[in-house]
Amino acid sequence: MRLDDKKKKIQLDYREKMQRKKDNKKHTLEAIIIAAIIFAFIMLNTFSKSF
């Protein structure tokens, strides 16, 4: 029984670590997309003012 509990704990810790990595990648992707949208908006504003 003790060995099973230890395996379950290790597996749970691993799953939590993988979930955190997945969430971090998701947040990074969202930040890049938002930065690209803001950059595109600024560029379109500068081009439209020049006409």
C-alpha positions in Angstrom: 0.0 0.0 0.0 2.7 2.4 0.9 4.4 2.0 -2.5 1.1 2.7 -4.3 0.6 5.9 -2.4 4.1 7.0 -3.3 3.4 6.3 -7.0 0.1 8.1 -6.9 1.8 11.2 -5.4 4.6 11.2 -8.0 2.0 10.8 -10.8 -0.1 13.7 -9.3 2.9 15.9 -9.0 3.9 15.2 -12.6 0.4 15.9 -13.9 0.4 19.2 -12.0 3.7 20.2 -13.4 2.7 19.3 -17.0 -0.6 21.3 -16.5 1.4 24.4 -15.4 3.7 24.1 -18.4 0.7 23.9 -20.7 -0.9 26.9 -19.0 2.4 28.9 -19.3 2.6 28.2 -23.0 -1.0 29.3 -23.4 -0.4 32.6 -21.6 2.7 33.2 -23.7 0.7 32.6 -26.9 -2.1 34.9 -25.8 0.4 37.7 -24.9 2.1 37.4 -28.4 -1.3 37.6 -30.1 -2.4 40.7 -28.1 1.0 42.4 -28.8 0.6 41.7 -32.5 -2.9 43.1 -32.6 -1.8 46.3 -30.7 1.2 46.7 -33.1 -1.0 46.3 -36.2 -3.5 48.8 -34.8 -0.7 51.4 -34.2 0.7 50.8 -37.7 -2.7 51.2 -39.4 -3.3 54.4 -37.5 0.0 55.9 -38.6 -0.6 54.9 -42.3 -4.2 56.2 -42.3 -3.0 59.6 -40.8 -0.5 60.0 -43.6 -3.1 59.9 -46.3 
